[in-house]
Amino acid sequence: MLGPIGPTGIILLVVVALLLFGPNKLPELGRAVGRTFREFKEGARDIISDDDASSRKEQEKAKPVAADTTAAEKPVDKRLPE
């Protein structure tokens, strides 16, 4: 369920963290990790939205050019007048 670490591994990591940082520093460490993940997600979202916006602008610029070339490539009506 939790991947390759498992519940025993998580418990072991928590115990090691308690021994290294002490019970007073763990809440601060957890908040710092949470802020770091949040900032990373926001940065990734910004990059993705910037890429989407730039690709939309490129597509909008390409549309008029494509319309002009299709107008120039229209077949000429070669039927005789009635």
NUVO-389758 format. One record per atom (N, C-alpha, C): atom name; z, x, y. Coordinates in Angstrom, 3 decimals. Layout:
<nodes>
   at         c3         c1         c2
   CA          Z          X          Y
...
</nodes>
This chain:
<nodes>
   at         c3         c1         c2
    N      0.000      0.821     -1.187
   CA      0.000      0.000      0.000
    C      0.000      0.870      1.257
    N      0.780      1.913      1.293
   CA      0.877      2.761      2.469
    C      0.014      4.007      2.354
    N     -0.821      4.085      1.375
   CA     -1.708      5.232      1.227
    C     -1.106      6.292      0.329
    N     -1.557      7.508      0.472
   CA     -1.137      8.567     -0.432
    C      0.298      9.048     -0.213
    N      0.917      8.746      0.943
   CA      2.278      9.227      1.193
    C      3.283      8.432      0.366
    N      3.253      7.132      0.442
   CA      4.163      6.286     -0.321
    C      5.503      6.135      0.372
    N      6.306      5.190     -0.104
   CA      7.607      4.927      0.536
    C      8.581      6.101      0.394
    N      8.539      6.809     -0.721
   CA      9.448      7.944     -0.906
    C      9.120      9.052      0.091
    N      7.843      9.299      0.307
   CA      7.436     10.318      1.267
    C      7.846      9.968      2.677
    N      7.756      8.692      3.034
   CA      8.159      8.258      4.376
    C      9.657      8.448      4.566
    N     10.431      8.101      3.572
   CA     11.891      8.287      3.653
    C     12.217      9.764      3.815
    N     11.530     10.604      3.072
   CA     11.749     12.045      3.167
    C     11.394     12.563      4.565
    N     10.298     12.072      5.143
   CA      9.911     12.474      6.492
    C     10.951     12.044      7.521
    N     11.504     10.857      7.378
   CA     12.528     10.376      8.306
    C     13.782     11.237      8.213
    N     14.180     11.601      6.997
   CA     15.365     12.441      6.812
    C     15.145     13.818      7.435
    N     13.969     14.398      7.228
   CA     13.664     15.709      7.813
    C     13.658     15.611      9.336
    N     13.080     14.533      9.890
   CA     13.060     14.347     11.338
    C     14.480     14.218     11.880
    N     15.345     13.500     11.160
   CA     16.742     13.377     11.590
    C     17.426     14.737     11.615
    N     17.163     15.541     10.598
   CA     17.789     16.863     10.541
    C     17.261     17.779     11.648
    N     15.974     17.698     11.947
   CA     15.378     18.584     12.951
    C     15.747     18.179     14.376
    N     15.636     16.896     14.680
   CA     15.783     16.456     16.058
    C     17.126     15.814     16.355
    N     17.818     15.348     15.365
   CA     19.097     14.682     15.580
    C     18.895     13.214     15.923
    N     19.925     12.405     15.726
   CA     19.803     10.962     15.954
    C     19.611     10.591     17.428
    N     20.029     11.436     18.355
   CA     19.891     11.117     19.782
    C     18.464     11.313     20.287
    N     17.734     12.257     19.727
   CA     16.382     12.570     20.198
    C     15.305     11.720     19.515
    N     15.604     11.122     18.380
   CA     14.573     10.373     17.647
    C     13.997      9.199     18.442
    N     14.795      8.374     19.136
   CA     14.188      7.287     19.924
    C     13.239      7.812     21.008
    N     13.619      8.904     21.660
   CA     12.751      9.500     22.676
    C     11.457     10.004     22.051
    N     11.575     10.626     20.910
   CA     10.402     11.136     20.201
    C      9.484      9.995     19.782
    N     10.071      8.902     19.307
   CA      9.274      7.733     18.916
    C      8.534      7.132     20.102
    N      9.205      7.038     21.235
   CA      8.544      6.520     22.442
    C      7.403      7.437     22.880
    N      7.629      8.731     22.809
   CA      6.586      9.684     23.209
    C      5.368      9.569     22.285
    N      5.615      9.431     21.000
   CA      4.497      9.279     20.051
    C      3.761      7.971     20.319
    N      4.504      6.905     20.580
   CA      3.882      5.615     20.890
    C      3.024      5.677     22.144
    N      3.540      6.329     23.192
   CA      2.754      6.485     24.423
    C      1.491      7.298     24.179
    N      1.631      8.341     23.372
   CA      0.472      9.188     23.077
    C     -0.605      8.398     22.359
    N     -0.230      7.611     21.354
   CA     -1.216      6.787     20.637
    C     -1.849      5.756     21.565
    N     -1.046      5.133     22.423
   CA     -1.558      4.132     23.352
    C     -2.584      4.756     24.306
    N     -2.262      5.931     24.858
   CA     -3.191      6.607     25.768
    C     -4.468      7.013     25.038
    N     -4.335      7.442     23.802
   CA     -5.512      7.824     23.021
    C     -6.414      6.613     22.800
    N     -5.824      5.471     22.450
   CA     -6.611      4.248     22.246
    C     -7.319      3.833     23.529
    N     -6.598      3.878     24.657
   CA     -7.202      3.499     25.939
    C     -8.349      4.435     26.298
    N     -8.170      5.724     26.057
   CA     -9.232      6.690     26.330
    C    -10.447      6.445     25.454
    N    -10.200      6.145     24.181
   CA    -11.311      5.861     23.266
    C    -12.042      4.595     23.697
    N    -11.293      3.570     24.109
   CA    -11.913      2.330     24.591
    C    -12.766      2.583     25.831
    N    -12.251      3.406     26.741
   CA    -13.000      3.728     27.956
    C    -14.297      4.452     27.619
    N    -14.236      5.395     26.707
   CA    -15.433      6.145     26.316
    C    -16.451      5.212     25.690
    N    -15.993      4.328     24.821
   CA    -16.905      3.397     24.158
    C    -17.520      2.442     25.175
    N    -16.707      1.927     26.109
   CA    -17.251      1.004     27.099
    C    -18.218      1.726     28.039
    N    -17.938      2.986     28.366
   CA    -18.870      3.761     29.195
    C    -20.192      3.970     28.474
    N    -20.126      4.273     27.178
   CA    -21.353      4.447     26.393
    C    -22.140      3.150     26.325
    N    -21.441      2.024     26.126
   CA    -22.121      0.727     26.074
    C    -22.777      0.402     27.411
    N    -22.065      0.671     28.502
   CA    -22.604      0.375     29.829
    C    -23.827      1.241     30.120
    N    -23.776      2.512     29.766
   CA    -24.921      3.386     30.040
    C    -26.113      3.016     29.172
    N    -25.866      2.604     27.921
   CA    -26.994      2.200     27.072
    C    -27.600      0.887     27.571
    N    -26.753     -0.019     28.113
   CA    -27.284     -1.259     28.690
    C    -28.146     -0.964     29.917
    N    -27.700     -0.016     30.757
   CA    -28.471      0.344     31.939
    C    -29.814      0.948     31.537
    N    -29.804      1.785     30.509
   CA    -31.053      2.390     30.045
    C    -31.998      1.322     29.504
    N    -31.457      0.333     28.800
   CA    -32.291     -0.738     28.264
    C    -32.866     -1.586     29.392
    N    -32.057     -1.849     30.437
   CA    -32.549     -2.637     31.568
    C    -33.650     -1.889     32.310
    N    -33.521     -0.586     32.421
   CA    -34.547      0.207     33.084
    C    -35.831      0.221     32.252
    N    -35.701      0.210     30.949
   CA    -36.859      0.282     30.064
    C    -37.596     -1.056     29.985
    N    -36.921     -2.171     30.207
   CA    -37.552     -3.482     30.094
    C    -38.714     -3.670     31.066
    N    -38.568     -3.414     32.372
   CA    -39.709     -3.607     33.270
    C    -40.891     -2.703     32.923
    N    -40.618     -1.498     32.497
   CA    -41.689     -0.587     32.119
    C    -42.418     -1.132     30.912
    N    -41.684     -1.643     29.944
   CA    -42.300     -2.197     28.739
    C    -43.120     -3.434     29.096
    N    -42.647     -4.249     30.033
   CA    -43.383     -5.447     30.431
    C    -44.686     -5.060     31.120
    N    -44.675     -4.007     31.931
   CA    -45.888     -3.554     32.612
    C    -46.918     -3.035     31.620
    N    -46.491     -2.315     30.618
   CA    -47.445     -1.777     29.651
    C    -48.017     -2.877     28.787
    N    -47.224     -3.913     28.477
   CA    -47.759     -5.003     27.666
    C    -48.757     -5.821     28.466
    N    -48.540     -5.935     29.780
   CA    -49.484     -6.677     30.611
    C    -50.815     -5.929     30.679
    N    -50.761     -4.610     30.712
   CA    -51.985     -3.815     30.783
    C    -52.732     -3.836     29.455
    N    -52.024     -4.072     28.379
   CA    -52.638     -4.041     27.059
    C    -53.073     -5.422     26.577
    N    -53.074     -6.433     27.449
   CA    -53.483     -7.786     27.044
    C    -54.968     -7.770     26.665
    N    -55.303     -8.466     25.608
   CA    -56.738     -8.510     25.247
    C    -57.544     -9.301     26.276
    N    -58.721     -8.846     26.513
   CA    -59.600     -9.490     27.480
    C    -60.324    -10.639     26.785
    N    -60.377    -11.784     27.462
   CA    -61.035    -12.957     26.893
    C    -62.558    -12.763     27.015
    N    -63.229    -12.585     25.878
   CA    -64.659    -12.297     25.881
    C    -65.499    -13.495     25.460
    N    -64.907    -14.689     25.532
   CA    -65.686    -15.872     25.150
    C    -66.670    -16.230     26.249
    N    -67.749    -16.869     25.863
   CA    -68.752    -17.326     26.835
    C    -68.241    -18.576     27.536
    N    -68.555    -18.736     28.801
   CA    -68.111    -19.950     29.506
    C    -68.861    -21.172     28.971
    N    -68.195    -22.274     28.992
   CA    -68.826    -23.497     28.461
    C    -69.521    -24.282     29.504
</nodes>
